Amino acid sequence: MYNVKVYHRQSDAALIVDNDGKIVIKTGGSIVPDSETQAAHIADVSTATVAWTTAEKGRFNAALAALEGVGILATS
């Protein structure tokens, strides 16, 4: 029996990703809103910013990189 991990739910227009399922965004691909445009680039948090710890800056910058990696944020 074949078990589908990513599917369109019949009751509405939702795309469902089940446990162990994933969606792979290939190089050049992107995830975009209704406007079909990427969100503007957000610059990394500078090491000079004193309000956050180094670890917090690193986590924030990693999240930005992940959003850029799947095409949600522009890279520059």
Backbone as JSON Lines, residues from 0, in Angstrom:
{"i":0,"aa":"M","n":[0.84,-1.18,0.0],"ca":[0.0,0.0,0.0],"c":[0.89,1.25,0.0]}
{"i":1,"aa":"Y","n":[0.56,2.21,-0.83],"ca":[1.32,3.45,-0.95],"c":[0.72,4.49,-0.01]}
{"i":2,"aa":"N","n":[1.56,5.13,0.8],"ca":[1.08,6.12,1.76],"c":[1.58,7.5,1.34]}
{"i":3,"aa":"V","n":[0.68,8.38,0.93],"ca":[1.04,9.72,0.47],"c":[1.28,10.62,1.67]}
{"i":4,"aa":"K","n":[2.43,11.32,1.68],"ca":[2.79,12.19,2.79],"c":[2.45,13.66,2.53]}
{"i":5,"aa":"V","n":[2.29,14.04,1.26],"ca":[1.93,15.41,0.88],"c":[0.75,15.3,-0.08]}
{"i":6,"aa":"Y","n":[-0.35,15.98,0.25],"ca":[-1.54,15.85,-0.59],"c":[-2.44,17.08,-0.44]}
{"i":7,"aa":"H","n":[-3.35,17.25,-1.41],"ca":[-4.38,18.29,-1.33],"c":[-5.57,17.69,-0.6]}
{"i":8,"aa":"R","n":[-6.01,18.33,0.46],"ca":[-7.18,17.88,1.19],"c":[-8.42,18.11,0.33]}
{"i":9,"aa":"Q","n":[-9.32,17.15,0.27],"ca":[-10.49,17.24,-0.6],"c":[-11.52,18.27,-0.13]}
{"i":10,"aa":"S","n":[-11.59,18.54,1.17],"ca":[-12.64,19.42,1.68],"c":[-12.38,20.9,1.43]}
{"i":11,"aa":"D","n":[-11.14,21.27,1.12],"ca":[-10.82,22.67,0.85],"c":[-9.54,22.74,0.01]}
{"i":12,"aa":"A","n":[-8.96,23.88,-0.08],"ca":[-7.79,24.05,-0.94],"c":[-6.47,23.92,-0.18]}
{"i":13,"aa":"A","n":[-6.48,23.24,0.96],"ca":[-5.27,23.13,1.77],"c":[-4.32,22.07,1.21]}
{"i":14,"aa":"L","n":[-3.04,22.35,1.27],"ca":[-2.0,21.38,0.97],"c":[-1.52,20.84,2.3]}
{"i":15,"aa":"I","n":[-1.59,19.54,2.49],"ca":[-1.26,18.92,3.77],"c":[0.08,18.21,3.66]}
{"i":16,"aa":"V","n":[0.95,18.44,4.65],"ca":[2.22,17.73,4.75],"c":[2.13,16.89,6.02]}
{"i":17,"aa":"D","n":[2.0,15.58,5.85],"ca":[1.87,14.66,6.98],"c":[3.21,14.42,7.66]}
{"i":18,"aa":"N","n":[3.15,13.71,8.78],"ca":[4.34,13.32,9.51],"c":[5.32,12.63,8.56]}
{"i":19,"aa":"D","n":[6.56,13.05,8.58],"ca":[7.63,12.54,7.72],"c":[7.53,13.01,6.27]}
{"i":20,"aa":"G","n":[6.54,13.84,5.94],"ca":[6.44,14.41,4.6],"c":[7.24,15.7,4.52]}
{"i":21,"aa":"K","n":[7.55,16.14,3.32],"ca":[8.25,17.42,3.16],"c":[8.01,17.97,1.77]}
{"i":22,"aa":"I","n":[8.2,19.26,1.67],"ca":[8.15,19.95,0.38],"c":[9.56,20.46,0.12]}
{"i":23,"aa":"V","n":[10.11,20.14,-1.02],"ca":[11.47,20.53,-1.35],"c":[11.42,21.67,-2.36]}
{"i":24,"aa":"I","n":[12.06,22.78,-2.01],"ca":[12.14,23.93,-2.91],"c":[13.48,23.84,-3.64]}
{"i":25,"aa":"K","n":[13.45,23.62,-4.93],"ca":[14.67,23.51,-5.72],"c":[15.29,24.89,-5.93]}
{"i":26,"aa":"T","n":[16.58,24.91,-6.24],"ca":[17.3,26.15,-6.5],"c":[16.55,26.97,-7.53]}
{"i":27,"aa":"G","n":[16.31,28.22,-7.2],"ca":[15.57,29.11,-8.09],"c":[14.07,29.11,-7.82]}
{"i":28,"aa":"G","n":[13.58,28.12,-7.08],"ca":[12.17,28.07,-6.72],"c":[11.9,28.97,-5.54]}
{"i":29,"aa":"S","n":[10.63,29.27,-5.27],"ca":[10.31,30.13,-4.14],"c":[8.89,29.89,-3.66]}
{"i":30,"aa":"I","n":[8.63,30.37,-2.46],"ca":[7.3,30.38,-1.87],"c":[6.9,31.84,-1.81]}
{"i":31,"aa":"V","n":[5.77,32.21,-2.41],"ca":[5.39,33.62,-2.47],"c":[3.93,33.8,-2.06]}
{"i":32,"aa":"P","n":[3.57,34.99,-1.6],"ca":[2.18,35.29,-1.24],"c":[1.33,35.54,-2.49]}
{"i":33,"aa":"D","n":[0.08,35.9,-2.3],"ca":[-0.84,36.16,-3.41],"c":[-0.3,37.15,-4.43]}
{"i":34,"aa":"S","n":[0.47,38.1,-3.96],"ca":[1.02,39.11,-4.87],"c":[2.06,38.52,-5.81]}
{"i":35,"aa":"E","n":[2.51,37.31,-5.52],"ca":[3.53,36.6,-6.28],"c":[4.86,37.35,-6.32]}
{"i":36,"aa":"T","n":[5.13,38.12,-5.27],"ca":[6.42,38.8,-5.14],"c":[7.05,38.41,-3.81]}
{"i":37,"aa":"Q","n":[8.36,38.37,-3.79],"ca":[9.07,38.06,-2.56],"c":[8.98,39.23,-1.59]}
{"i":38,"aa":"A","n":[9.1,38.92,-0.32],"ca":[9.24,39.98,0.69],"c":[10.61,40.63,0.5]}
{"i":39,"aa":"A","n":[10.71,41.88,0.85],"ca":[11.97,42.61,0.71],"c":[13.05,42.0,1.59]}
{"i":40,"aa":"H","n":[14.29,42.21,1.21],"ca":[15.43,41.73,1.97],"c":[15.45,42.38,3.36]}
{"i":41,"aa":"I","n":[15.81,41.61,4.37],"ca":[16.0,42.12,5.72],"c":[17.46,41.88,6.07]}
{"i":42,"aa":"A","n":[18.17,42.92,6.41],"ca":[19.59,42.8,6.7],"c":[19.83,42.01,7.99]}
{"i":43,"aa":"D","n":[20.95,41.3,8.03],"ca":[21.34,40.59,9.25],"c":[21.49,41.56,10.41]}
{"i":44,"aa":"V","n":[21.31,41.04,11.6],"ca":[21.54,41.83,12.8],"c":[23.04,41.99,12.96]}
{"i":45,"aa":"S","n":[23.48,43.19,13.11],"ca":[24.9,43.5,13.23],"c":[25.47,43.02,14.56]}
{"i":46,"aa":"T","n":[26.74,42.67,14.54],"ca":[27.41,42.3,15.78],"c":[27.53,43.49,16.72]}
{"i":47,"aa":"A","n":[27.34,44.71,16.21],"ca":[27.42,45.91,17.04],"c":[26.13,46.17,17.81]}
{"i":48,"aa":"T","n":[25.04,45.48,17.44],"ca":[23.77,45.68,18.13],"c":[23.91,45.17,19.57]}
{"i":49,"aa":"V","n":[23.71,46.03,20.54],"ca":[23.95,45.65,21.94],"c":[22.71,45.13,22.65]}
{"i":50,"aa":"A","n":[21.55,45.25,22.05],"ca":[20.31,44.85,22.73],"c":[20.14,43.34,22.8]}
{"i":51,"aa":"W","n":[20.83,42.56,21.93],"ca":[20.67,41.11,21.89],"c":[21.98,40.43,22.23]}
{"i":52,"aa":"T","n":[21.87,39.22,22.73],"ca":[23.09,38.43,22.97],"c":[23.61,37.91,21.63]}
{"i":53,"aa":"T","n":[24.83,37.45,21.63],"ca":[25.42,36.88,20.41],"c":[24.59,35.69,19.94]}
{"i":54,"aa":"A","n":[24.13,34.86,20.85],"ca":[23.31,33.69,20.49],"c":[21.98,34.12,19.85]}
{"i":55,"aa":"E","n":[21.35,35.15,20.41],"ca":[20.09,35.65,19.84],"c":[20.31,36.19,18.43]}
{"i":56,"aa":"K","n":[21.39,36.92,18.23],"ca":[21.71,37.44,16.89],"c":[21.92,36.3,15.92]}
{"i":57,"aa":"G","n":[22.63,35.29,16.37],"ca":[22.88,34.14,15.5],"c":[21.61,33.41,15.11]}
{"i":58,"aa":"R","n":[20.7,33.22,16.07],"ca":[19.43,32.55,15.76],"c":[18.58,33.38,14.8]}
{"i":59,"aa":"F","n":[18.54,34.69,15.02],"ca":[17.77,35.56,14.14],"c":[18.34,35.54,12.72]}
{"i":60,"aa":"N","n":[19.64,35.67,12.6],"ca":[20.28,35.66,11.29],"c":[20.11,34.31,10.59]}
{"i":61,"aa":"A","n":[20.11,33.22,11.36],"ca":[19.87,31.89,10.78],"c":[18.44,31.78,10.25]}
{"i":62,"aa":"A","n":[17.48,32.36,10.97],"ca":[16.09,32.35,10.51],"c":[15.96,33.15,9.21]}
{"i":63,"aa":"L","n":[16.62,34.3,9.14],"ca":[16.6,35.08,7.89],"c":[17.2,34.28,6.75]}
{"i":64,"aa":"A","n":[18.31,33.6,6.99],"ca":[18.96,32.8,5.95],"c":[18.03,31.68,5.48]}
{"i":65,"aa":"A","n":[17.3,31.06,6.39],"ca":[16.37,29.99,6.02],"c":[15.24,30.55,5.15]}
{"i":66,"aa":"L","n":[14.71,31.71,5.5],"ca":[13.64,32.32,4.7],"c":[14.15,32.72,3.32]}
{"i":67,"aa":"E","n":[15.39,33.18,3.25],"ca":[16.01,33.49,1.95],"c":[16.23,32.19,1.15]}
{"i":68,"aa":"G","n":[16.62,31.15,1.86],"ca":[16.93,29.88,1.2],"c":[15.74,29.26,0.47]}
{"i":69,"aa":"V","n":[14.53,29.48,0.98],"ca":[13.34,28.94,0.31],"c":[12.62,29.98,-0.53]}
{"i":70,"aa":"G","n":[13.24,31.17,-0.67],"ca":[12.69,32.17,-1.56],"c":[11.63,33.07,-0.98]}
{"i":71,"aa":"I","n":[11.39,33.01,0.32],"ca":[10.38,33.87,0.92],"c":[10.89,35.3,1.02]}
{"i":72,"aa":"L","n":[12.17,35.46,1.4],"ca":[12.8,36.79,1.45],"c":[13.79,36.91,0.31]}
{"i":73,"aa":"A","n":[13.87,38.1,-0.25],"ca":[14.89,38.37,-1.25],"c":[16.26,38.34,-0.57]}
{"i":74,"aa":"T","n":[17.31,38.01,-1.33],"ca":[18.64,37.9,-0.74],"c":[19.37,39.22,-0.67]}
{"i":75,"aa":"S","n":[18.95,40.21,-1.42],"ca":[19.61,41.51,-1.32],"c":[18.71,42.58,-1.89]}
